[in-house]
Amino acid sequence: MERRAPTLHDPADRRLPRISPPCGLVIFGITGDLARKKLLPAVYDLANRGLLHPAFALTGFARRDWSASDFEDYVRASIEKHARTGLNERTWSQMRSGLRFVSGTFDDPAAYQKLADTVAELDRSRGTGGNHAFYLSIPPSWFPVVAQHLAETGLNRRTDREWRRVIIEKPFGHDLASARELSGVISQIFDESDVFRIDHYLGKETVQNIMAMRFANTMFEPLWKANYVDSVQITMAEDIGIGTRAGYYDGIGAARDVIQNHLLQLMALTAMEEPVRFTPGEIRTEKEKVLSAVRLPEDLAASTARGQYAAGWQGGQRVRGYLEEDGIPADSTTETFAAIKLFVDTRRWAGVPFYLRAGKRLGKRVTEIAVVFKRSAHVPFPTTDLAESGQNVLVVRVQPDEGLTLKFGAKVPGAEMQVRDVTMDFAYGHAFTEDSPEAYERLILDALVGSAPLFPHQREVEWSWRILDPVLDYWAGQGQPEQYAPGAWGPPSAHRMLADDGRMWRLP
């Protein structure tokens, strides 16, 4: 039987890249740091890689009184400074012809009418086909306002042959009640299948490699259970302070900013069962099972820790404490470090503690998942000191040095049988010739294509808040967070939390 050659749009040929359909992307908050440093470069890099349809159009929405040429200059400057693939004049010429700018405030009905006219003009002149996505790169308090105006102008309405989608940046509420309220507003205007909640960590190559490592290899999955795993540590550490983010960060804190979304998502991917198929629905189902099985210890005093970085020296420089940062009230109780212990009450993970920590002004910038295995029950070598020979550890390095590290015992050269810990490393930059796309490239393309395996569902958001809300409620009655020195790995209570369990934090 003659085999049919694959065509450009043949879904059976997995070698072919996904290319967006004719469509437009409207970015609200186009002048913000996120759009300038991440979104605009990501859109350009997609175009430069040939992954956007020639009919693609980009519209910016902001208060600036810009002409078309002003907006073009702004977009080009962003690309020149931040694009991963470098400025190509041919790509830029194609992209520039699809640029539009709408000036207005988020609560100005007239601006939305101008936006509707712009979208209609793009359908006629550019051939975007009625397909449009609205990226809300704005403070969450404006989400309902923008969504309502989109509905009033009819920009949310679609036919069977076209689509309208909304892309929302975190945070998705500040607790369970507000997350449900926000979802209620959005769901009245957009169908849940058309809502894409961005968690940029899920777009990172190494995060997706968790699934590849587990389910494409027979050597790891049999050990990925309570029989062999002692504990799991998930860390997101930054070595900088809040910078100019006081207006956003104070009142939010490390737990809401990082643990509720990034770290609980990493935990769900680490602990989930193998999906039947690699589809958005199947992956979400398995993650939701993990989140719904999470249990907090009863003693939150012993199983949580929070802190604020104090003034001191870091990297040879004198740095301010959190309470001394510009725009931070002197009596702020917002935590810059948070750590919690969780259990996943499933047969696979029964009794295995998951330790999650996140913080600013810590020892180094690193995000990693460390799966710590149990010690060998018996070591027959008389000269081996189990206190010196540590536990096997598999570390998924999410950033900045993306890859995997496996720590295991090996014989020291010499006459005696002495075992010492060594490491085996896999680095993405060394193993593959292909460039790794930025997380926002993958996520924006997924939203335009309509594939959502990496976007949290509202049910995942609610389960995450159910986990975190009791911790936040407990902390609300505890007064000031514990202070820790800049460059340290959190407050003493974080180290006691593991020491009480006979463990210690891994030093990245």
Secondary structure, DSSP 8 states (H G I E B T S, - for coil): -------TT-TT-TTS-----S-EEEEETTTSHHIIIIIHHHHHHHHHTT-S-TT-EEEEEES----HHHHHHHHHHHHHHH-SS---HHHHHHHHTTEEEEE--TT-HHHHHHHHHHHHHHHHHT--TT-EEEEE-S-GGGHHHHHHHHHHTTTT---TT--EEEEEES---SSHHHHHHHHHHHHTTS-GGGEEEE-GGGGSHHHHHHHHHHHS-TTTGGGSSTTTEEEEEEEEE-SS--TT-HHHHTTTHHIIIIIIIIIHHHHHHHH----SSSSHHHHHHHHHHHHHTEE--S-HHHHEEEEEE-SEEETTEEE--GGGSTT--TT----SEEEEEEEE-STTTTT-EEEEEEESS-SS-EEEEEEEE---S----TT--TTTS---EEEEEEESS-EEEEEEEEE-SSSS--EEEEEEEEEHHHH-SS----HHHHHHHHHHHT--TTS--HHHHHHHHHHHHHHHHHHHTS-S-EEE-TTSSS-HHHHHHHHTTT------
